[in-house]
Structures are given as C-alpha cells and as structure tokens.
Amino acid sequence: MRFRWIKPTSRACFIAGVVTRVHVGKMTMDQAIDYTLSLERQCKNSHLIPKRELQSLKRDSKTELERIRKSARAVPAAGGR
C-alpha cells in the first residue's frame, strides 16, 4: 500500500478544502491539512504521505490563500456606489 490521490483533480480539491478552512478562520494551515488528510475523501492511505508531498501541499495552499486574500483586498465594497 502507498499514498495516492483518488482522481487526477483530487490534489486541487484537497488544496481548495485546506484554503477554505484556513480562510474562514477556524483552523491553522497545519490543522487544516491534518484534518483534510484524515477525511480521506481525496486520497487513500493518508498516513503514508511522503514528506515532500506534504511540504508541496503546504506551499501550494499558502500560495493559493495569499492569492485569494490579495484579490479580496482589490474588490471594492458593494454598497459604496
């Protein structure tokens, strides 16, 4: 047995789940990654994830979160017409 993603899009879905949990403010990045891995909805054998893949997921999640926060600051308030 080894760690594997269930579908080709599972990695992107995993990152979206982590970013959502962190952006809402309920969890830290590490907590969100651990929790999302424990669900095993996107992957099999999550306890066997390589350190390199874990680091890559964390880096990509941080990048995506920064992109979302940057774009949220650029959008003006809807009520200020």
N, CA, C and O atoms as CSV, one atom per row, in Angstrom:
chain,resi,resn,atom,element,x,y,z
A,1,MET,N,N,0.840,-1.180,0.000
A,1,MET,CA,C,0.000,0.000,0.000
A,1,MET,C,C,0.887,1.246,0.000
A,1,MET,O,O,1.976,1.267,0.575
A,2,ARG,N,N,0.376,2.282,-0.669
A,2,ARG,CA,C,1.087,3.543,-0.685
A,2,ARG,C,C,0.084,4.679,-0.777
A,2,ARG,O,O,-1.079,4.467,-1.121
A,3,PHE,N,N,0.531,5.862,-0.474
A,3,PHE,CA,C,-0.323,7.039,-0.588
A,3,PHE,C,C,-0.639,7.287,-2.061
A,3,PHE,O,O,0.229,7.159,-2.924
A,4,ARG,N,N,-1.899,7.644,-2.338
A,4,ARG,CA,C,-2.256,8.008,-3.711
A,4,ARG,C,C,-3.497,8.889,-3.715
A,4,ARG,O,O,-4.347,8.797,-2.829
A,5,TRP,N,N,-3.584,9.745,-4.732
A,5,TRP,CA,C,-4.773,10.568,-4.945
A,5,TRP,C,C,-5.805,9.709,-5.651
A,5,TRP,O,O,-5.445,8.871,-6.479
A,6,ILE,N,N,-7.075,9.897,-5.344
A,6,ILE,CA,C,-8.132,9.075,-5.914
A,6,ILE,C,C,-8.381,9.429,-7.378
A,6,ILE,O,O,-8.548,8.537,-8.210
A,7,LYS,N,N,-8.407,10.723,-7.697
A,7,LYS,CA,C,-8.653,11.202,-9.062
A,7,LYS,C,C,-7.558,12.190,-9.444
A,7,LYS,O,O,-6.836,12.681,-8.576
A,8,PRO,N,N,-7.428,12.483,-10.730
A,8,PRO,CA,C,-6.436,13.486,-11.146
A,8,PRO,C,C,-6.699,14.879,-10.554
A,8,PRO,O,O,-5.763,15.656,-10.364
A,9,THR,N,N,-7.945,15.189,-10.270
A,9,THR,CA,C,-8.291,16.507,-9.722
A,9,THR,C,C,-8.301,16.531,-8.190
A,9,THR,O,O,-8.574,17.574,-7.596
A,10,SER,N,N,-8.014,15.424,-7.557
A,10,SER,CA,C,-8.102,15.330,-6.096
A,10,SER,C,C,-7.141,16.264,-5.372
A,10,SER,O,O,-7.476,16.810,-4.321
A,11,ARG,N,N,-5.963,16.445,-5.925
A,11,ARG,CA,C,-4.984,17.323,-5.270
A,11,ARG,C,C,-5.499,18.763,-5.228
A,11,ARG,O,O,-5.387,19.432,-4.200
A,12,ALA,N,N,-6.057,19.236,-6.329
A,12,ALA,CA,C,-6.612,20.594,-6.373
A,12,ALA,C,C,-7.800,20.727,-5.422
A,12,ALA,O,O,-7.954,21.756,-4.764
A,13,CYS,N,N,-8.626,19.711,-5.345
A,13,CYS,CA,C,-9.763,19.724,-4.412
A,13,CYS,C,C,-9.277,19.753,-2.968
A,13,CYS,O,O,-9.850,20.442,-2.124
A,14,PHE,N,N,-8.230,19.009,-2.695
A,14,PHE,CA,C,-7.646,18.989,-1.353
A,14,PHE,C,C,-7.160,20.384,-0.967
A,14,PHE,O,O,-7.441,20.860,0.133
A,15,ILE,N,N,-6.437,21.030,-1.865
A,15,ILE,CA,C,-5.922,22.379,-1.595
A,15,ILE,C,C,-7.071,23.353,-1.381
A,15,ILE,O,O,-7.003,24.206,-0.496
A,16,ALA,N,N,-8.122,23.235,-2.180
A,16,ALA,CA,C,-9.289,24.108,-2.010
A,16,ALA,C,C,-9.921,23.916,-0.635
A,16,ALA,O,O,-10.331,24.889,-0.001
A,17,GLY,N,N,-10.003,22.681,-0.174
A,17,GLY,CA,C,-10.561,22.405,1.150
A,17,GLY,C,C,-9.719,22.994,2.270
A,17,GLY,O,O,-10.249,23.559,3.227
A,18,VAL,N,N,-8.407,22.858,2.145
A,18,VAL,CA,C,-7.493,23.410,3.152
A,18,VAL,C,C,-7.606,24.928,3.189
A,18,VAL,O,O,-7.717,25.524,4.260
A,19,VAL,N,N,-7.579,25.547,2.017
A,19,VAL,CA,C,-7.638,27.012,1.935
A,19,VAL,C,C,-8.960,27.528,2.501
A,19,VAL,O,O,-8.985,28.549,3.188
A,20,THR,N,N,-10.043,26.837,2.220
A,20,THR,CA,C,-11.350,27.243,2.743
A,20,THR,C,C,-11.356,27.205,4.265
A,20,THR,O,O,-11.828,28.143,4.907
A,21,ARG,N,N,-10.839,26.135,4.842
A,21,ARG,CA,C,-10.823,26.011,6.303
A,21,ARG,C,C,-9.964,27.092,6.960
A,21,ARG,O,O,-10.317,27.615,8.018
A,22,VAL,N,N,-8.854,27.419,6.338
A,22,VAL,CA,C,-7.975,28.449,6.896
A,22,VAL,C,C,-8.582,29.836,6.693
A,22,VAL,O,O,-8.553,30.666,7.602
A,23,HIS,N,N,-9.131,30.089,5.509
A,23,HIS,CA,C,-9.686,31.411,5.181
A,23,HIS,C,C,-10.875,31.765,6.070
A,23,HIS,O,O,-11.051,32.926,6.442
A,24,VAL,N,N,-11.677,30.784,6.406
A,24,VAL,CA,C,-12.819,31.021,7.290
A,24,VAL,C,C,-12.333,31.376,8.694
A,24,VAL,O,O,-13.050,32.018,9.461
A,25,GLY,N,N,-11.136,30.963,9.018
A,25,GLY,CA,C,-10.538,31.332,10.298
A,25,GLY,C,C,-10.727,30.315,11.398
A,25,GLY,O,O,-10.474,30.602,12.568
A,26,LYS,N,N,-11.163,29.147,11.036
A,26,LYS,CA,C,-11.412,28.116,12.043
A,26,LYS,C,C,-10.159,27.319,12.401
A,26,LYS,O,O,-10.079,26.759,13.494
A,27,MET,N,N,-9.167,27.258,11.481
A,27,MET,CA,C,-8.004,26.400,11.696
A,27,MET,C,C,-6.730,27.068,11.205
A,27,MET,O,O,-6.763,27.993,10.394
A,28,THR,N,N,-5.610,26.579,11.715
A,28,THR,CA,C,-4.320,26.985,11.165
A,28,THR,C,C,-4.060,26.131,9.927
A,28,THR,O,O,-4.797,25.182,9.660
A,29,MET,N,N,-3.021,26.465,9.177
A,29,MET,CA,C,-2.695,25.714,7.964
A,29,MET,C,C,-2.394,24.249,8.298
A,29,MET,O,O,-2.885,23.348,7.617
A,30,ASP,N,N,-1.596,24.007,9.335
A,30,ASP,CA,C,-1.246,22.630,9.705
A,30,ASP,C,C,-2.469,21.840,10.169
A,30,ASP,O,O,-2.629,20.672,9.814
A,31,GLN,N,N,-3.321,22.472,10.955
A,31,GLN,CA,C,-4.542,21.799,11.415
A,31,GLN,C,C,-5.441,21.451,10.233
A,31,GLN,O,O,-6.001,20.357,10.172
A,32,ALA,N,N,-5.575,22.381,9.299
A,32,ALA,CA,C,-6.437,22.156,8.138
A,32,ALA,C,C,-5.905,21.028,7.261
A,32,ALA,O,O,-6.681,20.214,6.759
A,33,ILE,N,N,-4.600,20.976,7.076
A,33,ILE,CA,C,-4.007,19.898,6.278
A,33,ILE,C,C,-4.212,18.555,6.967
A,33,ILE,O,O,-4.616,17.587,6.322
A,34,ASP,N,N,-3.942,18.484,8.265
A,34,ASP,CA,C,-4.125,17.232,9.011
A,34,ASP,C,C,-5.578,16.773,8.981
A,34,ASP,O,O,-5.861,15.594,8.768
A,35,TYR,N,N,-6.492,17.711,9.196
A,35,TYR,CA,C,-7.911,17.359,9.214
A,35,TYR,C,C,-8.373,16.881,7.842
A,35,TYR,O,O,-9.068,15.871,7.736
A,36,THR,N,N,-7.992,17.603,6.793
A,36,THR,CA,C,-8.419,17.242,5.445
A,36,THR,C,C,-7.828,15.896,5.038
A,36,THR,O,O,-8.497,15.105,4.373
A,37,LEU,N,N,-6.591,15.627,5.426
A,37,LEU,CA,C,-5.994,14.314,5.152
A,37,LEU,C,C,-6.736,13.208,5.890
A,37,LEU,O,O,-6.940,12.122,5.347
A,38,SER,N,N,-7.140,13.482,7.121
A,38,SER,CA,C,-7.798,12.450,7.927
A,38,SER,C,C,-9.154,12.040,7.355
A,38,SER,O,O,-9.627,10.933,7.616
A,39,LEU,N,N,-9.775,12.914,6.585
A,39,LEU,CA,C,-11.069,12.575,5.989
A,39,LEU,C,C,-10.945,11.507,4.906
A,39,LEU,O,O,-11.884,10.745,4.674
A,40,GLU,N,N,-9.795,11.450,4.245
A,40,GLU,CA,C,-9.513,10.505,3.157
A,40,GLU,C,C,-10.582,10.532,2.069
A,40,GLU,O,O,-10.943,9.484,1.533
A,41,ARG,N,N,-11.088,11.707,1.739
A,41,ARG,CA,C,-12.040,11.840,0.631
A,41,ARG,C,C,-11.321,11.983,-0.700
A,41,ARG,O,O,-11.842,11.576,-1.738
A,42,GLN,N,N,-10.141,12.552,-0.673
A,42,GLN,CA,C,-9.396,12.817,-1.900
A,42,GLN,C,C,-8.223,11.859,-2.102
A,42,GLN,O,O,-7.658,11.788,-3.193
A,43,CYS,N,N,-7.856,11.124,-1.052
A,43,CYS,CA,C,-6.685,10.262,-1.141
A,43,CYS,C,C,-6.910,8.961,-0.380
A,43,CYS,O,O,-7.835,8.823,0.421
A,44,LYS,N,N,-6.033,8.028,-0.662
A,44,LYS,CA,C,-6.015,6.756,0.058
A,44,LYS,C,C,-4.687,6.639,0.800
A,44,LYS,O,O,-3.652,7.100,0.319
A,45,ASN,N,N,-4.730,6.025,1.959
A,45,ASN,CA,C,-3.539,5.797,2.783
A,45,ASN,C,C,-2.851,7.112,3.150
A,45,ASN,O,O,-1.650,7.282,2.941
A,46,SER,N,N,-3.627,8.023,3.694
A,46,SER,CA,C,-3.105,9.352,4.016
A,46,SER,C,C,-1.978,9.314,5.047
A,46,SER,O,O,-1.148,10.222,5.088
A,47,HIS,N,N,-1.943,8.291,5.864
A,47,HIS,CA,C,-0.884,8.184,6.868
A,47,HIS,C,C,0.476,7.876,6.234
A,47,HIS,O,O,1.504,7.973,6.904
A,48,LEU,N,N,0.491,7.512,4.968
A,48,LEU,CA,C,1.734,7.189,4.270
A,48,LEU,C,C,2.205,8.314,3.341
A,48,LEU,O,O,3.063,8.090,2.487
A,49,ILE,N,N,1.655,9.509,3.502
A,49,ILE,CA,C,2.018,10.620,2.616
A,49,ILE,C,C,3.501,10.968,2.771
A,49,ILE,O,O,3.985,11.123,3.892
A,50,PRO,N,N,4.216,11.090,1.662
A,50,PRO,CA,C,5.637,11.458,1.749
A,50,PRO,C,C,5.814,12.894,2.252
A,50,PRO,O,O,4.969,13.756,2.008
A,51,LYS,N,N,6.915,13.137,2.951
A,51,LYS,CA,C,7.182,14.483,3.478
A,51,LYS,C,C,7.247,15.508,2.353
A,51,LYS,O,O,6.789,16.641,2.506
A,52,ARG,N,N,7.809,15.112,1.245
A,52,ARG,CA,C,7.934,16.026,0.103
A,52,ARG,C,C,6.564,16.460,-0.407
A,52,ARG,O,O,6.357,17.636,-0.708
A,53,GLU,N,N,5.643,15.531,-0.504
A,53,GLU,CA,C,4.282,15.857,-0.951
A,53,GLU,C,C,3.584,16.745,0.075
A,53,GLU,O,O,2.863,17.672,-0.293
A,54,LEU,N,N,3.792,16.467,1.341
A,54,LEU,CA,C,3.194,17.276,2.406
A,54,LEU,C,C,3.711,18.715,2.351
A,54,LEU,O,O,2.937,19.660,2.499
A,55,GLN,N,N,4.999,18.878,2.141
A,55,GLN,CA,C,5.584,20.215,2.017
A,55,GLN,C,C,5.052,20.931,0.781
A,55,GLN,O,O,4.784,22.132,0.818
A,56,SER,N,N,4.903,20.198,-0.299
A,56,SER,CA,C,4.381,20.775,-1.533
A,56,SER,C,C,2.933,21.225,-1.363
A,56,SER,O,O,2.550,22.289,-1.849
A,57,LEU,N,N,2.137,20.424,-0.679
A,57,LEU,CA,C,0.743,20.790,-0.413
A,57,LEU,C,C,0.662,22.050,0.437
A,57,LEU,O,O,-0.159,22.931,0.182
A,58,LYS,N,N,1.515,22.129,1.444
A,58,LYS,CA,C,1.520,23.296,2.325
A,58,LYS,C,C,1.921,24.556,1.553
A,58,LYS,O,O,1.303,25.610,1.710
A,59,ARG,N,N,2.948,24.442,0.728
A,59,ARG,CA,C,3.411,25.579,-0.071
A,59,ARG,C,C,2.330,26.039,-1.057
A,59,ARG,O,O,2.065,27.235,-1.179
A,60,ASP,N,N,1.715,25.092,-1.751
A,60,ASP,CA,C,0.677,25.434,-2.725
A,60,ASP,C,C,-0.564,26.011,-2.052
A,60,ASP,O,O,-1.210,26.904,-2.599
A,61,SER,N,N,-0.895,25.508,-0.879
A,61,SER,CA,C,-2.044,26.033,-0.132
A,61,SER,C,C,-1.784,27.465,0.317
A,61,SER,O,O,-2.673,28.312,0.240
A,62,LYS,N,N,-0.570,27.739,0.786
A,62,LYS,CA,C,-0.220,29.103,1.199
A,62,LYS,C,C,-0.278,30.063,0.016
A,62,LYS,O,O,-0.766,31.186,0.143
A,63,THR,N,N,0.219,29.619,-1.130
A,63,THR,CA,C,0.195,30.453,-2.334
A,63,THR,C,C,-1.235,30.781,-2.736
A,63,THR,O,O,-1.545,31.927,-3.061
A,64,GLU,N,N,-2.092,29.794,-2.714
A,64,GLU,CA,C,-3.495,29.999,-3.083
A,64,GLU,C,C,-4.196,30.912,-2.084
A,64,GLU,O,O,-4.984,31.770,-2.481
A,65,LEU,N,N,-3.925,30.741,-0.815
A,65,LEU,CA,C,-4.532,31.586,0.218
A,65,LEU,C,C,-4.096,33.043,0.056
A,65,LEU,O,O,-4.909,33.957,0.195
A,66,GLU,N,N,-2.818,33.256,-0.237
A,66,GLU,CA,C,-2.329,34.616,-0.474
A,66,GLU,C,C,-3.004,35.234,-1.695
A,66,GLU,O,O,-3.338,36.419,-1.687
A,67,ARG,N,N,-3.206,34.436,-2.746
A,67,ARG,CA,C,-3.864,34.932,-3.954
A,67,ARG,C,C,-5.298,35.355,-3.654
A,67,ARG,O,O,-5.756,36.388,-4.143
A,68,ILE,N,N,-5.997,34.575,-2.866
A,68,ILE,CA,C,-7.381,34.889,-2.510
A,68,ILE,C,C,-7.439,36.144,-1.651
A,68,ILE,O,O,-8.278,37.016,-1.880
A,69,ARG,N,N,-6.567,36.241,-0.679
A,69,ARG,CA,C,-6.564,37.422,0.197
A,69,ARG,C,C,-6.200,38.686,-0.576
A,69,ARG,O,O,-6.749,39.757,-0.313
A,70,LYS,N,N,-5.285,38.566,-1.518
A,70,LYS,CA,C,-4.895,39.720,-2.329
A,70,LYS,C,C,-6.058,40.178,-3.205
A,70,LYS,O,O,-6.310,41.377,-3.322
A,71,SER,N,N,-6.761,39.243,-3.814
A,71,SER,CA,C,-7.891,39.616,-4.674
A,71,SER,C,C,-9.064,40.145,-3.855
A,71,SER,O,O,-9.840,40.963,-4.348
A,72,ALA,N,N,-9.202,39.694,-2.623
A,72,ALA,CA,C,-10.289,40.184,-1.765
A,72,ALA,C,C,-10.054,41.643,-1.377
A,72,ALA,O,O,-11.008,42.407,-1.230
A,73,ARG,N,N,-8.806,42.026,-1.215
A,73,ARG,CA,C,-8.495,43.426,-0.891
A,73,ARG,C,C,-8.733,44.340,-2.083
A,73,ARG,O,O,-9.009,45.526,-1.901
A,74,ALA,N,N,-8.631,43.814,-3.297
A,74,ALA,CA,C,-8.761,44.627,-4.503
A,74,ALA,C,C,-10.213,44.922,-4.864
A,74,ALA,O,O,-10.476,45.853,-5.625
A,75,VAL,N,N,-11.154,44.154,-4.337
A,75,VAL,CA,C,-12.566,44.317,-4.673
A,75,VAL,C,C,-13.173,45.401,-3.786
A,75,VAL,O,O,-13.094,45.308,-2.561
A,76,PRO,N,N,-13.780,46.434,-4.392
A,76,PRO,CA,C,-14.410,47.477,-3.574
A,76,PRO,C,C,-15.694,46.972,-2.923
A,76,PRO,O,O,-16.277,45.981,-3.364
A,77,ALA,N,N,-16.121,47.655,-1.882
A,77,ALA,CA,C,-17.358,47.283,-1.192
A,77,ALA,C,C,-18.546,47.460,-2.131
A,77,ALA,O,O,-18.592,48.426,-2.893
A,78,ALA,N,N,-19.492,46.552,-2.086
A,78,ALA,CA,C,-20.636,46.579,-2.999
A,78,ALA,C,C,-21.603,47.711,-2.684
A,78,ALA,O,O,-22.283,48.199,-3.587
A,79,GLY,N,N,-21.681,48.133,-1.452
A,79,GLY,CA,C,-22.667,49.147,-1.069
A,79,GLY,C,C,-22.210,50.580,-1.261
A,79,GLY,O,O,-22.988,51.498,-1.000
A,80,GLY,N,N,-20.991,50.810,-1.702
A,80,GLY,CA,C,-20.461,52.166,-1.779
A,80,GLY,C,C,-20.608,52.828,-3.133
A,80,GLY,O,O,-19.642,53.413,-3.624
A,81,ARG,N,N,-21.761,52.762,-3.751
A,81,ARG,CA,C,-21.941,53.340,-5.092
A,81,ARG,C,C,-22.161,54.783,-5.050
A,81,ARG,O,O,-22.328,55.412,-6.095
